[in-house]
Amino acid sequence: MGKPDKFRGDSSLRSWLLGIARHKVEDHYRKRLRELQLAEEEEGTESEPVSAHDLEGALAERQTGELTREVLSILPENYSVVLLWRYWENRSLRDIAVQTGRTEKAIERLLARARQQFKKRWYEQQSSK
């Protein structure tokens, strides 16, 4: 976990803490994936040969994930957080409203603006590659 003495003040404390949390979540899922792969290997599960179509699909999915992370990182923090809460963590509008002290209607409007900005930045990033 990030150490308080490592906080340089280049960003808000909230951004720094959210960054740490995001990395911890990513570490958790990477570890879980490794555990599942080891369990399959121990069971002696024979995997079918990977077809070119499967490989292309996996590569496209990975590229989409990388582009999603890029876009989220350049969005204003309130947009990226509300999008992650709603679509990654599947939080309800009510839960987000309670967590932020806003009304559900305000969260709906925030999500609409966040989605609009995400879409705009998504196409900008895609066209720049």
N, C-alpha and C positions, 0 to 999 in steps of 0.2 A: 504494500500500500504506500501511496505517496507520503512522504514525511513532511510535517509542517515546516521544517527548516529548509525544505527544497522549494517552497512557494516563493517565487521571485516577485510577485505582484504584477507580472506582465499582462495578466487577465484578471477577471473577477474571481474571487474565492469560489463562487458558485461554479464557474466554468471549470476551474481547476478540479473541484471535487467531482463534478459530473464526468470529467475526463477520466479520473481515477475509477469511478464506478463503471464507466463504459468498458474500460480495459479489463476490469475484474469480471464483468459479464462475458466478454469475449474469451478470457482465459478459461472460465468455467465451461463454456461450450466446446472449446478446443479440447480440454481435458476429457470431457464427456465423450466426444467423438473418438478420441484415442482409446478410451476404455471399451467402447462398443466394438471398435475394430479389433482390439486384442481379444475380446470375448469371442468374436466370430472366428478368429484364427485358432483359438484354443479348442473350439468346437469342431474344428476341421472342416468348416463349411467351404465347400468348393464353390468358388464364384465363377459365373459364366464369363467367357471372354467379352471384353468390352468392345462394342461395335463403334465404328467411326461416328455414327449418329449419336450414340450415348456420350461419346467423348465431346462432340461438338456441343451437345446440350449442356453438359457439365461445365464446359468452358464459358458458354454464353451466360449461364447462371452465375458463375464466379465473377465475370466481368460486370454483370448487372449489380451484383452485391458491392463490388468495388466502386462503381459509379454512384450507387446509392450513398455509400459512406462519404464519398467526396462531396456530393451535393449537400448532405446533412452538415458537413463540416463548414461549409461556406454560408449556410443560412444563418440569419440572426438566431441567437441562442433560444429565445422563447419559441420560435417556429420549430427548430429541430427537437427541442424537448417535448413539445406538445405532440408532434408527429410520432416520436418514439413511444411516448406513453400510450397514444391511441392505437397505433398500428403494430408496434413491436410487443408492447406489454398488454395489448387488448383491454386497456382501461376504458371504463365507461365515461361518457361526458360528465355525468354526475360526480364520479370519483375525481376526475381532473378538476372540476369546479371546486369541490371541497378542498382538495390539496392546494389549490391556488388562491382560494378565497374569492373566486369570481362566480358569476352566474353561469348556468349551462348555456344560455343564449350567447354570452360573451365568449365562451369556449368554442361554440359552433362558429362564430365569426372569426375567431383566431385560427381555428382549423382550416376554414375556407381560405383565408389569406396565406396560411402556411402551405397548403396544397398548391395554391396558385404560384407561389414563389418557387416551390420545389419543382413543379412542372417546367416553369420558365428556365430555371437553372439547369435542370436535367437536359433540356434540349440544347442549351448553350454549351454544356460540357460535352455532350455527344458530338456536336458539330465541330468542336475544337480538337477532336481526336482524329 
